[in-house]
Amino acid sequence: MNLSLGGVRIYCDERVDIGQSFELEFFLPNGTTVEAMARVVWVKKLPAESEALYDVGLEFMDLSENVVEELRTVLK
């Protein structure tokens, strides 16, 4: 939903816990794929009529310079 070099905001239908880690895979417009580790930093339950159950903030952990450069290109 929302992406920066610091992390990403997603919608999720499964309950997640603060501090929980995930391996994410991003399919970029230029055809490349990058992987990143991220941890949950906040979780908000969404209203019943929402498109998902939870709004989740993930913070990237230890991004490689290669991944940072690929994401920078997409975010410009």
N, CA, C, O and CB atoms as a CASP TS submission, in Angstrom:
PFRMAT TS
TARGET T0000
AUTHOR 0000-0000-0000
METHOD Language model
MODEL 1
PARENT N/A
ATOM      1  N   MET     1       0.813  -1.192   0.000  1.00  0.00           N
ATOM      2  CA  MET     1       0.000   0.000   0.000  1.00  0.00           C
ATOM      3  C   MET     1       0.857   1.257   0.000  1.00  0.00           C
ATOM      4  O   MET     1       0.519   2.237  -0.662  1.00  0.00           O
ATOM      5  CB  MET     1      -0.926  -0.002   1.191  1.00  0.00           C
ATOM      6  N   ASN     2       1.954   1.238   0.729  1.00  0.00           N
ATOM      7  CA  ASN     2       2.793   2.414   0.923  1.00  0.00           C
ATOM      8  C   ASN     2       4.226   1.922   1.093  1.00  0.00           C
ATOM      9  O   ASN     2       4.492   1.110   1.979  1.00  0.00           O
ATOM     10  CB  ASN     2       2.322   3.269   2.165  1.00  0.00           C
ATOM     11  N   LEU     3       5.148   2.392   0.268  1.00  0.00           N
ATOM     12  CA  LEU     3       6.521   1.883   0.269  1.00  0.00           C
ATOM     13  C   LEU     3       7.520   3.021   0.372  1.00  0.00           C
ATOM     14  O   LEU     3       7.373   4.050  -0.289  1.00  0.00           O
ATOM     15  CB  LEU     3       6.791   1.061  -0.994  1.00  0.00           C
ATOM     16  N   SER     4       8.543   2.833   1.208  1.00  0.00           N
ATOM     17  CA  SER     4       9.669   3.766   1.306  1.00  0.00           C
ATOM     18  C   SER     4      10.924   2.947   1.542  1.00  0.00           C
ATOM     19  O   SER     4      10.857   1.723   1.645  1.00  0.00           O
ATOM     20  CB  SER     4       9.455   4.821   2.454  1.00  0.00           C
ATOM     21  N   LEU     5      12.069   3.611   1.627  1.00  0.00           N
ATOM     22  CA  LEU     5      13.308   2.887   1.926  1.00  0.00           C
ATOM     23  C   LEU     5      13.329   2.374   3.370  1.00  0.00           C
ATOM     24  O   LEU     5      14.121   1.494   3.704  1.00  0.00           O
ATOM     25  CB  LEU     5      14.521   3.793   1.677  1.00  0.00           C
ATOM     26  N   GLY     6      12.461   2.922   4.220  1.00  0.00           N
ATOM     27  CA  GLY     6      12.405   2.494   5.613  1.00  0.00           C
ATOM     28  C   GLY     6      11.503   1.306   5.862  1.00  0.00           C
ATOM     29  O   GLY     6      11.702   0.562   6.822  1.00  0.00           O
ATOM     30  N   GLY     7      10.496   1.118   4.993  1.00  0.00           N
ATOM     31  CA  GLY     7       9.575   0.015   5.212  1.00  0.00           C
ATOM     32  C   GLY     7       8.385   0.079   4.287  1.00  0.00           C
ATOM     33  O   GLY     7       8.385   0.791   3.283  1.00  0.00           O
ATOM     34  N   VAL     8       7.364  -0.686   4.650  1.00  0.00           N
ATOM     35  CA  VAL     8       6.179  -0.789   3.807  1.00  0.00           C
ATOM     36  C   VAL     8       4.943  -0.961   4.689  1.00  0.00           C
ATOM     37  O   VAL     8       4.997  -1.579   5.752  1.00  0.00           O
ATOM     38  CB  VAL     8       6.312  -1.971   2.808  1.00  0.00           C
ATOM     39  N   ARG     9       3.847  -0.410   4.228  1.00  0.00           N
ATOM     40  CA  ARG     9       2.551  -0.564   4.891  1.00  0.00           C
ATOM     41  C   ARG     9       1.713  -1.502   4.039  1.00  0.00           C
ATOM     42  O   ARG     9       1.589  -1.313   2.829  1.00  0.00           O
ATOM     43  CB  ARG     9       1.829   0.822   5.094  1.00  0.00           C
ATOM     44  N   ILE    10       1.141  -2.511   4.675  1.00  0.00           N
ATOM     45  CA  ILE    10       0.356  -3.507   3.940  1.00  0.00           C
ATOM     46  C   ILE    10      -0.983  -3.735   4.619  1.00  0.00           C
ATOM     47  O   ILE    10      -1.174  -3.384   5.784  1.00  0.00           O
ATOM     48  CB  ILE    10       1.126  -4.834   3.830  1.00  0.00           C
ATOM     49  N   TYR    11      -1.907  -4.329   3.875  1.00  0.00           N
ATOM     50  CA  TYR    11      -3.140  -4.860   4.439  1.00  0.00           C
ATOM     51  C   TYR    11      -2.956  -6.365   4.578  1.00  0.00           C
ATOM     52  O   TYR    11      -2.315  -7.003   3.742  1.00  0.00           O
ATOM     53  CB  TYR    11      -4.392  -4.508   3.546  1.00  0.00           C
ATOM     54  N   CYS    12      -3.519  -6.923   5.636  1.00  0.00           N
ATOM     55  CA  CYS    12      -3.333  -8.339   5.918  1.00  0.00           C
ATOM     56  C   CYS    12      -4.609  -8.912   6.525  1.00  0.00           C
ATOM     57  O   CYS    12      -5.267  -8.249   7.327  1.00  0.00           O
ATOM     58  CB  CYS    12      -2.132  -8.558   6.865  1.00  0.00           C
ATOM     59  N   ASP    13      -4.958 -10.128   6.150  1.00  0.00           N
ATOM     60  CA  ASP    13      -6.124 -10.790   6.726  1.00  0.00           C
ATOM     61  C   ASP    13      -5.759 -11.716   7.881  1.00  0.00           C
ATOM     62  O   ASP    13      -6.643 -12.227   8.567  1.00  0.00           O
ATOM     63  CB  ASP    13      -6.849 -11.573   5.658  1.00  0.00           C
ATOM     64  N   GLU    14      -4.471 -11.935   8.101  1.00  0.00           N
ATOM     65  CA  GLU    14      -4.019 -12.773   9.211  1.00  0.00           C
ATOM     66  C   GLU    14      -3.504 -11.901  10.341  1.00  0.00           C
ATOM     67  O   GLU    14      -2.905 -10.853  10.102  1.00  0.00           O
ATOM     68  CB  GLU    14      -2.925 -13.758   8.750  1.00  0.00           C
ATOM     69  N   ARG    15      -3.738 -12.334  11.569  1.00  0.00           N
ATOM     70  CA  ARG    15      -3.236 -11.597  12.720  1.00  0.00           C
ATOM     71  C   ARG    15      -1.720 -11.766  12.785  1.00  0.00           C
ATOM     72  O   ARG    15      -1.209 -12.882  12.681  1.00  0.00           O
ATOM     73  CB  ARG    15      -3.913 -12.085  14.041  1.00  0.00           C
ATOM     74  N   VAL    16      -1.010 -10.665  12.956  1.00  0.00           N
ATOM     75  CA  VAL    16       0.449 -10.688  13.108  1.00  0.00           C
ATOM     76  C   VAL    16       0.808  -9.982  14.406  1.00  0.00           C
ATOM     77  O   VAL    16       0.033  -9.174  14.918  1.00  0.00           O
ATOM     78  CB  VAL    16       1.162 -10.010  11.887  1.00  0.00           C
ATOM     79  N   ASP    17       1.975 -10.287  14.931  1.00  0.00           N
ATOM     80  CA  ASP    17       2.418  -9.701  16.189  1.00  0.00           C
ATOM     81  C   ASP    17       3.541  -8.705  15.962  1.00  0.00           C
ATOM     82  O   ASP    17       4.364  -8.880  15.063  1.00  0.00           O
ATOM     83  CB  ASP    17       2.871 -10.788  17.151  1.00  0.00           C
ATOM     84  N   ILE    18       3.574  -7.668  16.773  1.00  0.00           N
ATOM     85  CA  ILE    18       4.671  -6.703  16.720  1.00  0.00           C
ATOM     86  C   ILE    18       5.971  -7.450  17.008  1.00  0.00           C
ATOM     87  O   ILE    18       6.059  -8.240  17.948  1.00  0.00           O
ATOM     88  CB  ILE    18       4.454  -5.526  17.743  1.00  0.00           C
ATOM     89  N   GLY    19       6.975  -7.182  16.177  1.00  0.00           N
ATOM     90  CA  GLY    19       8.263  -7.859  16.300  1.00  0.00           C
ATOM     91  C   GLY    19       8.396  -9.068  15.397  1.00  0.00           C
ATOM     92  O   GLY    19       9.508  -9.548  15.175  1.00  0.00           O
ATOM     93  N   GLN    20       7.296  -9.572  14.872  1.00  0.00           N
ATOM     94  CA  GLN    20       7.325 -10.720  13.976  1.00  0.00           C
ATOM     95  C   GLN    20       8.065 -10.354  12.692  1.00  0.00           C
ATOM     96  O   GLN    20       7.902  -9.247  12.179  1.00  0.00           O
ATOM     97  CB  GLN    20       5.890 -11.206  13.659  1.00  0.00           C
ATOM     98  N   SER    21       8.873 -11.269  12.171  1.00  0.00           N
ATOM     99  CA  SER    21       9.662 -11.017  10.961  1.00  0.00           C
ATOM    100  C   SER    21       9.054 -11.707   9.754  1.00  0.00           C
ATOM    101  O   SER    21       8.426 -12.761   9.864  1.00  0.00           O
ATOM    102  CB  SER    21      11.104 -11.485  11.155  1.00  0.00           C
ATOM    103  N   PHE    22       9.256 -11.086   8.593  1.00  0.00           N
ATOM    104  CA  PHE    22       8.786 -11.635   7.325  1.00  0.00           C
ATOM    105  C   PHE    22       9.850 -11.457   6.265  1.00  0.00           C
ATOM    106  O   PHE    22      10.608 -10.488   6.287  1.00  0.00           O
ATOM    107  CB  PHE    22       7.473 -10.965   6.887  1.00  0.00           C
ATOM    108  N   GLU    23       9.905 -12.395   5.336  1.00  0.00           N
ATOM    109  CA  GLU    23      10.727 -12.233   4.145  1.00  0.00           C
ATOM    110  C   GLU    23       9.778 -11.785   3.036  1.00  0.00           C
ATOM    111  O   GLU    23       8.813 -12.477   2.713  1.00  0.00           O
ATOM    112  CB  GLU    23      11.500 -13.575   3.762  1.00  0.00           C
ATOM    113  N   LEU    24      10.061 -10.624   2.463  1.00  0.00           N
ATOM    114  CA  LEU    24       9.207 -10.045   1.433  1.00  0.00           C
ATOM    115  C   LEU    24       9.882 -10.153   0.079  1.00  0.00           C
ATOM    116  O   LEU    24      11.108 -10.127  -0.023  1.00  0.00           O
ATOM    117  CB  LEU    24       8.878  -8.579   1.755  1.00  0.00           C
ATOM    118  N   GLU    25       9.077 -10.273  -0.945  1.00  0.00           N
ATOM    119  CA  GLU    25       9.579 -10.299  -2.319  1.00  0.00           C
ATOM    120  C   GLU    25       8.812  -9.246  -3.098  1.00  0.00           C
ATOM    121  O   GLU    25       7.581  -9.242  -3.107  1.00  0.00           O
ATOM    122  CB  GLU    25       9.424 -11.725  -2.974  1.00  0.00           C
ATOM    123  N   PHE    26       9.549  -8.346  -3.757  1.00  0.00           N
ATOM    124  CA  PHE    26       8.950  -7.275  -4.542  1.00  0.00           C
ATOM    125  C   PHE    26       9.235  -7.509  -6.026  1.00  0.00           C
ATOM    126  O   PHE    26      10.372  -7.766  -6.421  1.00  0.00           O
ATOM    127  CB  PHE    26       9.489  -5.891  -4.089  1.00  0.00           C
ATOM    128  N   PHE    27       8.192  -7.415  -6.829  1.00  0.00           N
ATOM    129  CA  PHE    27       8.314  -7.536  -8.279  1.00  0.00           C
ATOM    130  C   PHE    27       8.274  -6.113  -8.834  1.00  0.00           C
ATOM    131  O   PHE    27       7.224  -5.471  -8.843  1.00  0.00           O
ATOM    132  CB  PHE    27       7.163  -8.447  -8.902  1.00  0.00           C
ATOM    133  N   LEU    28       9.413  -5.635  -9.289  1.00  0.00           N
ATOM    134  CA  LEU    28       9.544  -4.245  -9.702  1.00  0.00           C
ATOM    135  C   LEU    28       9.143  -4.047 -11.157  1.00  0.00           C
ATOM    136  O   LEU    28       9.192  -4.983 -11.955  1.00  0.00           O
ATOM    137  CB  LEU    28      10.967  -3.770  -9.489  1.00  0.00           C
ATOM    138  N   PRO    29       8.743  -2.812 -11.500  1.00  0.00           N
ATOM    139  CA  PRO    29       8.284  -2.527 -12.865  1.00  0.00           C
ATOM    140  C   PRO    29       9.321  -2.828 -13.947  1.00  0.00           C
ATOM    141  O   PRO    29       8.955  -3.105 -15.089  1.00  0.00           O
ATOM    142  CB  PRO    29       7.883  -1.086 -12.964  1.00  0.00           C
ATOM    143  N   ASN    30      10.613  -2.779 -13.602  1.00  0.00           N
ATOM    144  CA  ASN    30      11.649  -3.039 -14.603  1.00  0.00           C
ATOM    145  C   ASN    30      11.893  -4.533 -14.830  1.00  0.00           C
ATOM    146  O   ASN    30      12.793  -4.916 -15.577  1.00  0.00           O
ATOM    147  CB  ASN    30      12.942  -2.373 -14.183  1.00  0.00           C
ATOM    148  N   GLY    31      11.077  -5.377 -14.173  1.00  0.00           N
ATOM    149  CA  GLY    31      11.191  -6.822 -14.375  1.00  0.00           C
ATOM    150  C   GLY    31      12.065  -7.532 -13.362  1.00  0.00           C
ATOM    151  O   GLY    31      12.105  -8.762 -13.348  1.00  0.00           O
ATOM    152  N   THR    32      12.767  -6.793 -12.512  1.00  0.00           N
ATOM    153  CA  THR    32      13.604  -7.432 -11.501  1.00  0.00           C
ATOM    154  C   THR    32      12.785  -7.746 -10.249  1.00  0.00           C
ATOM    155  O   THR    32      11.705  -7.199 -10.025  1.00  0.00           O
ATOM    156  CB  THR    32      14.803  -6.532 -11.146  1.00  0.00           C
ATOM    157  N   THR    33      13.333  -8.633  -9.460  1.00  0.00           N
ATOM    158  CA  THR    33      12.722  -9.021  -8.195  1.00  0.00           C
ATOM    159  C   THR    33      13.751  -8.793  -7.097  1.00  0.00           C
ATOM    160  O   THR    33      14.920  -9.145  -7.256  1.00  0.00           O
ATOM    161  CB  THR    33      12.234 -10.515  -8.222  1.00  0.00           C
ATOM    162  N   VAL    34      13.322  -8.206  -5.985  1.00  0.00           N
ATOM    163  CA  VAL    34      14.221  -8.049  -4.838  1.00  0.00           C
ATOM    164  C   VAL    34      13.548  -8.640  -3.611  1.00  0.00           C
ATOM    165  O   VAL    34      12.322  -8.653  -3.495  1.00  0.00           O
ATOM    166  CB  VAL    34      14.587  -6.546  -4.601  1.00  0.00           C
ATOM    167  N   GLU    35      14.380  -9.131  -2.698  1.00  0.00           N
ATOM    168  CA  GLU    35      13.888  -9.695  -1.443  1.00  0.00           C
ATOM    169  C   GLU    35      14.393  -8.851  -0.290  1.00  0.00           C
ATOM    170  O   GLU    35      15.488  -8.291  -0.338  1.00  0.00           O
ATOM    171  CB  GLU    35      14.333 -11.172  -1.278  1.00  0.00           C
ATOM    172  N   ALA    36      13.574  -8.770   0.747  1.00  0.00           N
ATOM    173  CA  ALA    36      13.944  -7.978   1.917  1.00  0.00           C
ATOM    174  C   ALA    36      13.328  -8.598   3.166  1.00  0.00           C
ATOM    175  O   ALA    36      12.222  -9.137   3.125  1.00  0.00           O
ATOM    176  CB  ALA    36      13.487  -6.503   1.755  1.00  0.00           C
ATOM    177  N   MET    37      14.048  -8.518   4.262  1.00  0.00           N
ATOM    178  CA  MET    37      13.514  -8.930   5.558  1.00  0.00           C
ATOM    179  C   MET    37      12.895  -7.701   6.210  1.00  0.00           C
ATOM    180  O   MET    37      13.435  -6.599   6.114  1.00  0.00           O
ATOM    181  CB  MET    37      14.629  -9.565   6.473  1.00  0.00           C
ATOM    182  N   ALA    38      11.768  -7.895   6.868  1.00  0.00           N
ATOM    183  CA  ALA    38      11.088  -6.794   7.543  1.00  0.00           C
ATOM    184  C   ALA    38      10.451  -7.315   8.823  1.00  0.00           C
ATOM    185  O   ALA    38      10.146  -8.502   8.944  1.00  0.00           O
ATOM    186  CB  ALA    38      10.019  -6.142   6.618  1.00  0.00           C
ATOM    187  N   ARG    39      10.255  -6.403   9.779  1.00  0.00           N
ATOM    188  CA  ARG    39       9.588  -6.789  11.025  1.00  0.00           C
ATOM    189  C   ARG    39       8.391  -5.882  11.253  1.00  0.00           C
ATOM    190  O   ARG    39       8.387  -4.722  10.839  1.00  0.00           O
ATOM    191  CB  ARG    39      10.566  -6.719  12.233  1.00  0.00           C
ATOM    192  N   VAL    40       7.387  -6.418  11.908  1.00  0.00           N
ATOM    193  CA  VAL    40       6.156  -5.695  12.204  1.00  0.00           C
ATOM    194  C   VAL    40       6.441  -4.671  13.300  1.00  0.00           C
ATOM    195  O   VAL    40       6.956  -5.014  14.365  1.00  0.00           O
ATOM    196  CB  VAL    40       5.017  -6.672  12.634  1.00  0.00           C
ATOM    197  N   VAL    41       6.098  -3.398  13.026  1.00  0.00           N
ATOM    198  CA  VAL    41       6.297  -2.343  14.030  1.00  0.00           C
ATOM    199  C   VAL    41       4.983  -1.779  14.553  1.00  0.00           C
ATOM    200  O   VAL    41       4.951  -1.182  15.629  1.00  0.00           O
ATOM    201  CB  VAL    41       7.128  -1.220  13.444  1.00  0.00           C
ATOM    202  N   TRP    42       3.897  -1.962  13.802  1.00  0.00           N
ATOM    203  CA  TRP    42       2.579  -1.587  14.305  1.00  0.00           C
ATOM    204  C   TRP    42       1.500  -2.366  13.569  1.00  0.00           C
ATOM    205  O   TRP    42       1.672  -2.782  12.423  1.00  0.00           O
ATOM    206  CB  TRP    42       2.346  -0.071  14.156  1.00  0.00           C
ATOM    207  N   VAL    43       0.380  -2.550  14.265  1.00  0.00           N
ATOM    208  CA  VAL    43      -0.774  -3.257  13.706  1.00  0.00           C
ATOM    209  C   VAL    43      -2.034  -2.519  14.139  1.00  0.00           C
ATOM    210  O   VAL    43      -2.186  -2.177  15.312  1.00  0.00           O
ATOM    211  CB  VAL    43      -0.810  -4.760  14.171  1.00  0.00           C
ATOM    212  N   LYS    44      -2.933  -2.273  13.196  1.00  0.00           N
ATOM    213  CA  LYS    44      -4.223  -1.648  13.507  1.00  0.00           C
ATOM    214  C   LYS    44      -5.340  -2.516  12.942  1.00  0.00           C
ATOM    215  O   LYS    44      -5.322  -2.865  11.762  1.00  0.00           O
ATOM    216  CB  LYS    44      -4.303  -0.198  12.930  1.00  0.00           C
ATOM    217  N   LYS    45      -6.303  -2.860  13.772  1.00  0.00           N
ATOM    218  CA  LYS    45      -7.467  -3.606  13.294  1.00  0.00           C
ATOM    219  C   LYS    45      -8.337  -2.652  12.486  1.00  0.00           C
ATOM    220  O   LYS    45      -8.610  -1.531  12.913  1.00  0.00           O
ATOM    221  CB  LYS    45      -8.275  -4.240  14.483  1.00  0.00           C
ATOM    222  N   LEU    46      -8.763  -3.107  11.326  1.00  0.00           N
ATOM    223  CA  LEU    46      -9.574  -2.283  10.441  1.00  0.00           C
ATOM    224  C   LEU    46     -11.064  -2.536  10.686  1.00  0.00           C
ATOM    225  O   LEU    46     -11.437  -3.601  11.178  1.00  0.00           O
ATOM    226  CB  LEU    46      -9.216  -2.562   8.970  1.00  0.00           C
ATOM    227  N   PRO    47     -11.923  -1.558  10.345  1.00  0.00           N
ATOM    228  CA  PRO    47     -13.372  -1.746  10.491  1.00  0.00           C
ATOM    229  C   PRO    47     -13.864  -2.923   9.649  1.00  0.00           C
ATOM    230  O   PRO    47     -13.234  -3.294   8.659  1.00  0.00           O
ATOM    231  CB  PRO    47     -14.121  -0.464  10.091  1.00  0.00           C
ATOM    232  N   ALA    48     -14.973  -3.494  10.043  1.00  0.00           N
ATOM    233  CA  ALA    48     -15.533  -4.686   9.388  1.00  0.00           C
ATOM    234  C   ALA    48     -15.745  -4.510   7.884  1.00  0.00           C
ATOM    235  O   ALA    48     -15.610  -5.480   7.139  1.00  0.00           O
ATOM    236  CB  ALA    48     -16.847  -5.049  10.035  1.00  0.00           C
ATOM    237  N   GLU    49     -16.069  -3.318   7.422  1.00  0.00           N
ATOM    238  CA  GLU    49     -16.347  -3.098   6.000  1.00  0.00           C
ATOM    239  C   GLU    49     -15.083  -2.862   5.160  1.00  0.00           C
ATOM    240  O   GLU    49     -15.179  -2.600   3.961  1.00  0.00           O
ATOM    241  CB  GLU    49     -17.276  -1.916   5.847  1.00  0.00           C
ATOM    242  N   SER    50     -13.911  -2.951   5.778  1.00  0.00           N
ATOM    243  CA  SER    50     -12.645  -2.713   5.075  1.00  0.00           C
ATOM    244  C   SER    50     -12.273  -3.872   4.159  1.00  0.00           C
ATOM    245  O   SER    50     -12.836  -4.963   4.255  1.00  0.00           O
ATOM    246  CB  SER    50     -11.524  -2.474   6.079  1.00  0.00           C
ATOM    247  N   GLU    51     -11.319  -3.618   3.271  1.00  0.00           N
ATOM    248  CA  GLU    51     -10.881  -4.651   2.339  1.00  0.00           C
ATOM    249  C   GLU    51      -9.980  -5.706   2.963  1.00  0.00           C
ATOM    250  O   GLU    51      -9.669  -6.706   2.315  1.00  0.00           O
ATOM    251  CB  GLU    51     -10.170  -4.018   1.200  1.00  0.00           C
ATOM    252  N   ALA    52      -9.554  -5.508   4.204  1.00  0.00           N
ATOM    253  CA  ALA    52      -8.735  -6.482   4.929  1.00  0.00           C
ATOM    254  C   ALA    52      -9.047  -6.365   6.415  1.00  0.00           C
ATOM    255  O   ALA    52      -9.776  -5.467   6.838  1.00  0.00           O
ATOM    256  CB  ALA    52      -7.207  -6.256   4.658  1.00  0.00           C
ATOM    257  N   LEU    53      -8.493  -7.276   7.197  1.00  0.00           N
ATOM    258  CA  LEU    53      -8.731  -7.249   8.642  1.00  0.00           C
ATOM    259  C   LEU    53      -7.767  -6.328   9.387  1.00  0.00           C
ATOM    260  O   LEU    53      -8.131  -5.719  10.393  1.00  0.00           O
ATOM    261  CB  LEU    53      -8.624  -8.647   9.204  1.00  0.00           C
ATOM    262  N   TYR    54      -6.500  -6.230   8.872  1.00  0.00           N
ATOM    263  CA  TYR    54      -5.481  -5.466   9.583  1.00  0.00           C
ATOM    264  C   TYR    54      -4.702  -4.549   8.640  1.00  0.00           C
ATOM    265  O   TYR    54      -4.493  -4.861   7.467  1.00  0.00           O
ATOM    266  CB  TYR    54      -4.524  -6.411  10.298  1.00  0.00           C
ATOM    267  N   ASP    55      -4.286  -3.426   9.180  1.00  0.00           N
ATOM    268  CA  ASP    55      -3.379  -2.480   8.548  1.00  0.00           C
ATOM    269  C   ASP    55      -2.056  -2.681   9.294  1.00  0.00           C
ATOM    270  O   ASP    55      -2.021  -2.574  10.520  1.00  0.00           O
ATOM    271  CB  ASP    55      -3.915  -0.952   8.622  1.00  0.00           C
ATOM    272  N   VAL    56      -0.972  -2.970   8.572  1.00  0.00           N
ATOM    273  CA  VAL    56       0.279  -3.383   9.215  1.00  0.00           C
ATOM    274  C   VAL    56       1.456  -2.548   8.699  1.00  0.00           C
ATOM    275  O   VAL    56       1.605  -2.352   7.493  1.00  0.00           O
ATOM    276  CB  VAL    56       0.543  -4.886   8.966  1.00  0.00           C
ATOM    277  N   GLY    57       2.283  -2.060   9.620  1.00  0.00           N
ATOM    278  CA  GLY    57       3.498  -1.346   9.273  1.00  0.00           C
ATOM    279  C   GLY    57       4.702  -2.241   9.455  1.00  0.00           C
ATOM    280  O   GLY    57       4.919  -2.785  10.538  1.00  0.00           O
ATOM    281  N   LEU    58       5.488  -2.398   8.400  1.00  0.00           N
ATOM    282  CA  LEU    58       6.695  -3.231   8.434  1.00  0.00           C
ATOM    283  C   LEU    58       7.927  -2.357   8.244  1.00  0.00           C
ATOM    284  O   LEU    58       7.943  -1.470   7.391  1.00  0.00           O
ATOM    285  CB  LEU    58       6.640  -4.334   7.345  1.00  0.00           C
ATOM    286  N   GLU    59       8.946  -2.608   9.033  1.00  0.00           N
ATOM    287  CA  GLU    59      10.221  -1.890   8.940  1.00  0.00           C
ATOM    288  C   GLU    59      11.255  -2.825   8.335  1.00  0.00           C
ATOM    289  O   GLU    59      11.430  -3.951   8.800  1.00  0.00           O
ATOM    290  CB  GLU    59      10.691  -1.370  10.341  1.00  0.00           C
ATOM    291  N   PHE    60      11.946  -2.352   7.284  1.00  0.00           N
ATOM    292  CA  PHE    60      12.988  -3.173   6.671  1.00  0.00           C
ATOM    293  C   PHE    60      14.148  -3.380   7.642  1.00  0.00           C
ATOM    294  O   PHE    60      14.467  -2.509   8.451  1.00  0.00           O
ATOM    295  CB  PHE    60      13.490  -2.524   5.367  1.00  0.00           C
ATOM    296  N   MET    61      14.765  -4.542   7.542  1.00  0.00           N
ATOM    297  CA  MET    61      15.917  -4.883   8.374  1.00  0.00           C
ATOM    298  C   MET    61      17.112  -5.192   7.467  1.00  0.00           C
ATOM    299  O   MET    61      17.033  -6.060   6.597  1.00  0.00           O
ATOM    300  CB  MET    61      15.595  -6.097   9.307  1.00  0.00           C
ATOM    301  N   ASP    62      18.199  -4.485   7.676  1.00  0.00           N
ATOM    302  CA  ASP    62      19.472  -4.790   7.000  1.00  0.00           C
ATOM    303  C   ASP    62      19.362  -4.964   5.488  1.00  0.00           C
ATOM    304  O   ASP    62      19.757  -5.997   4.949  1.00  0.00           O
ATOM    305  CB  ASP    62      20.054  -6.034   7.582  1.00  0.00           C
ATOM    306  N   LEU    63      18.830  -3.962   4.812  1.00  0.00           N
ATOM    307  CA  LEU    63      18.752  -4.024   3.349  1.00  0.00           C
ATOM    308  C   LEU    63      20.148  -3.974   2.749  1.00  0.00           C
ATOM    309  O   LEU    63      20.988  -3.185   3.180  1.00  0.00           O
ATOM    310  CB  LEU    63      17.889  -2.867   2.794  1.00  0.00           C
ATOM    311  N   SER    64      20.391  -4.811   1.765  1.00  0.00           N
ATOM    312  CA  SER    64      21.678  -4.755   1.067  1.00  0.00           C
ATOM    313  C   SER    64      21.702  -3.493   0.209  1.00  0.00           C
ATOM    314  O   SER    64      20.651  -2.946  -0.125  1.00  0.00           O
ATOM    315  CB  SER    64      21.911  -6.040   0.189  1.00  0.00           C
ATOM    316  N   GLU    65      22.879  -3.041  -0.140  1.00  0.00           N
ATOM    317  CA  GLU    65      23.018  -1.837  -0.972  1.00  0.00           C
ATOM    318  C   GLU    65      22.348  -2.041  -2.327  1.00  0.00           C
ATOM    319  O   GLU    65      21.773  -1.106  -2.884  1.00  0.00           O
ATOM    320  CB  GLU    65      24.509  -1.476  -1.166  1.00  0.00           C
ATOM    321  N   ASN    66      22.420  -3.256  -2.856  1.00  0.00           N
ATOM    322  CA  ASN    66      21.783  -3.575  -4.131  1.00  0.00           C
ATOM    323  C   ASN    66      20.266  -3.383  -4.043  1.00  0.00           C
ATOM    324  O   ASN    66      19.665  -2.805  -4.949  1.00  0.00           O
ATOM    325  CB  ASN    66      22.115  -5.020  -4.549  1.00  0.00           C
ATOM    326  N   VAL    67      19.651  -3.856  -2.974  1.00  0.00           N
ATOM    327  CA  VAL    67      18.202  -3.716  -2.791  1.00  0.00           C
ATOM    328  C   VAL    67      17.838  -2.244  -2.606  1.00  0.00           C
ATOM    329  O   VAL    67      16.840  -1.777  -3.156  1.00  0.00           O
ATOM    330  CB  VAL    67      17.719  -4.549  -1.574  1.00  0.00           C
ATOM    331  N   VAL    68      18.634  -1.521  -1.843  1.00  0.00           N
ATOM    332  CA  VAL    68      18.383  -0.085  -1.637  1.00  0.00           C
ATOM    333  C   VAL    68      18.393   0.643  -2.979  1.00  0.00           C
ATOM    334  O   VAL    68      17.513   1.461  -3.246  1.00  0.00           O
ATOM    335  CB  VAL    68      19.445   0.533  -0.679  1.00  0.00           C
ATOM    336  N   GLU    69      19.374   0.354  -3.816  1.00  0.00           N
ATOM    337  CA  GLU    69      19.464   1.008  -5.124  1.00  0.00           C
ATOM    338  C   GLU    69      18.275   0.655  -6.019  1.00  0.00           C
ATOM    339  O   GLU    69      17.733   1.526  -6.701  1.00  0.00           O
ATOM    340  CB  GLU    69      20.769   0.617  -5.817  1.00  0.00           C
ATOM    341  N   GLU    70      17.867  -0.615  -6.021  1.00  0.00           N
ATOM    342  CA  GLU    70      16.698  -1.024  -6.821  1.00  0.00           C
ATOM    343  C   GLU    70      15.450  -0.311  -6.338  1.00  0.00           C
ATOM    344  O   GLU    70      14.664   0.165  -7.158  1.00  0.00           O
ATOM    345  CB  GLU    70      16.492  -2.552  -6.752  1.00  0.00           C
ATOM    346  N   LEU    71      15.242  -0.221  -5.023  1.00  0.00           N
ATOM    347  CA  LEU    71      14.063   0.446  -4.486  1.00  0.00           C
ATOM    348  C   LEU    71      14.113   1.950  -4.760  1.00  0.00           C
ATOM    349  O   LEU    71      13.089   2.560  -5.067  1.00  0.00           O
ATOM    350  CB  LEU    71      13.943   0.184  -2.981  1.00  0.00           C
ATOM    351  N   ARG    72      15.299   2.545  -4.648  1.00  0.00           N
ATOM    352  CA  ARG    72      15.451   3.985  -4.953  1.00  0.00           C
ATOM    353  C   ARG    72      15.000   4.283  -6.372  1.00  0.00           C
ATOM    354  O   ARG    72      14.317   5.279  -6.614  1.00  0.00           O
ATOM    355  CB  ARG    72      16.920   4.436  -4.765  1.00  0.00           C
ATOM    356  N   THR    73      15.373   3.437  -7.294  1.00  0.00           N
ATOM    357  CA  THR    73      15.009   3.612  -8.696  1.00  0.00           C
ATOM    358  C   THR    73      13.480   3.609  -8.851  1.00  0.00           C
ATOM    359  O   THR    73      12.927   4.422  -9.592  1.00  0.00           O
ATOM    360  CB  THR    73      15.648   2.496  -9.566  1.00  0.00           C
ATOM    361  N   VAL    74      12.817   2.712  -8.164  1.00  0.00           N
ATOM    362  CA  VAL    74      11.359   2.592  -8.262  1.00  0.00           C
ATOM    363  C   VAL    74      10.677   3.776  -7.582  1.00  0.00           C
ATOM    364  O   VAL    74       9.641   4.242  -8.057  1.00  0.00           O
ATOM    365  CB  VAL    74      10.880   1.267  -7.631  1.00  0.00           C
ATOM    366  N   LEU    75      11.235   4.268  -6.487  1.00  0.00           N
ATOM    367  CA  LEU    75      10.602   5.318  -5.700  1.00  0.00           C
ATOM    368  C   LEU    75      10.772   6.714  -6.283  1.00  0.00           C
ATOM    369  O   LEU    75      10.114   7.650  -5.828  1.00  0.00           O
ATOM    370  CB  LEU    75      11.148   5.296  -4.318  1.00  0.00           C
ATOM    371  N   LYS    76      11.635   6.878  -7.276  1.00  0.00           N
ATOM    372  CA  LYS    76      11.861   8.212  -7.870  1.00  0.00           C
ATOM    373  C   LYS    76      10.659   8.708  -8.605  1.00  0.00           C
ATOM    374  O   LYS    76      10.684   9.807  -9.160  1.00  0.00           O
ATOM    375  CB  LYS    76      13.040   8.187  -8.810  1.00  0.00           C
TER
END
